[in-house]
Structures are given as C-alpha cells and as structure tokens.
Amino acid sequence: MARRVLSTDEALRELEEMARIIGEMEQGFLHVQRLAKRLISRDIWAGGRSVQFSSSVEEIYAMVQKAIAHVWDVQKHAREVNQRIQEAGADLPAGNIGISDPTSTPTPPPISTPVSTSPSESGFQDPTGGKMKDTPYYHYGDPYKSGNYKGKPHPGIDIKGNEGDPIRPIGPGKVVKVGYDEKGYGHYIVVEHVLPDGTKIYSVYAHLKSKPPVGVGQEVTKDTIIGGMGRSGKGSNNITHLHLEIRTEKGMYPWRDFGDLDKPNWKDYWIDPEKIIGAGVPARQGKV
C-alpha cells in the first residue's frame, strides 16, 4: 500500500505532537529526579544488602520505564516524520516548534539501573538455565564472611551447579574480554550488551571449568555456550559454581577490582544481576 505524503501543514502538526511528547518525557525524568532525591535521605540499604522495596522505589522504576518508552516512541516517530517531510520537499526550520533537530531526543539524567527488572521486558536470561533462583550462595551485597575480602560486599551472585554445566550469555552481545586470574576469577569471560537506549552493560562469568571456547570480538547469542561451570581460580574456594557480575561502563572502563568494593560508590560499578535478569530473589547469607 502506498504511503501518503504529508503536506507542509500536516508535517508541522506532526512535529508539534512530537514536541508535546518530548515535553511529557522531560517532565517524567524530572519527576524521577525528585523521587530519587527523596530516597537519598532514606536508609534503603542495611548491612550491605537491599531492604524490601518501598512504594517510592517502585514508583521510580515505573516512571523511568515510562520515560524510556517515550524516548523510543519519539525516536521512531521522528524518523518517520523526517522521511515524510523530505519526500514532500518541505524545508521546515525546526526552531519554529522549539526543538533543534526533529530526530534528536534529550539526554536523560543518569540512573543506576538502566533497564526494566521484569524478565519479559528486559529479555535477559539466567545463564545457567534456571539455577539462579534457588542458589544458596552469595547474592549481590552480601558481606564476605572470610578470606581476603572479609566484610566487603559481594558484587554479583554465585550460582550453584555441577562441573561442566553449560553457561550461556544473559543475552546477545559481543565478547570484549577473556582471561585467567589465578588468585580470583580463574577462567572468565566478559560480554558487552547494548541496551535499546544505547547504554552498555557488561556481564562477567567467572570460575569457568576451562578457557572459554569463544574469543574477543566474537558476537554471541543467548544460545551460545561460552563456557562450562567450574571452580577455577582461588576465589572459588574449590566449590563448583558460576560467579556472575553485571558491570556498568564505569565498572568496565577502567576495569574495577575488588579493592573498589571499599568505596561508598561501589554500586556505580556493579549492578544487581537479579534486578537485571528479574528473578526477584531476596539477598541471602553467602557460603562460597
């Protein structure tokens, strides 16, 4: 079916509608900022672990998701309208409706959790095929009970399993690091994931049984086997499990080590995997 070409007046009305949507989006982000400021004064972290979500936290997540959805709507709408204007041969100064570029969107304020926590919305999966939901080992924020890291918060989740169990990425992405750390991670691999809004996060899989079968620069899907569960590296305490981390760009570049867990802003570098994958399991006492 042929697409109808917009007249100049129709194009202007379309752009005005875009400006209205952008305005709503900006108000949404401002509301998120206000809610975040309210939470800063609240003690929502105790003993290194997350307390039950308050209604305000839930409201923040809902508002962020709504604002991000607006961004996607505007981007799609802008591309369509811009193409129609070009087909109509209209030379419209975008300044007439108060935006500098019909295909641009305002940069949102930084948020600590960049994606939805619902598995159906985020699309991320348990890399062990379902073992994460009932693992008895360390969760995000649990304090280490012994060893060199005693008292430090655990930056990921340790997932129980059997030697050689296949490990798959939490989602599609690109391998950006493969290594071996005798004193800590043992055999490990890092996969970069690009979110719809352009944000990048990095999933780390450690204590693998052997060197990963994929290399740096290789694209992977959620079905690619990137290693087997193991106990390599002294950090495994000789217990078979997968140590899974989700790092932000600040946690990846430069590469943060466990010494950074002493810093009050360590959560700027690591994200709770259970919030990303959406398993919804509360933090528990660690054993590994």
Summary of the structure (lengths in Angstrom):
residues: 288
radius of gyration: 22.4
end to end distance: 61.2
largest distance: 70.7
contacts: 895
relative contact order: 0.14
helix: 34%
strand: 19%
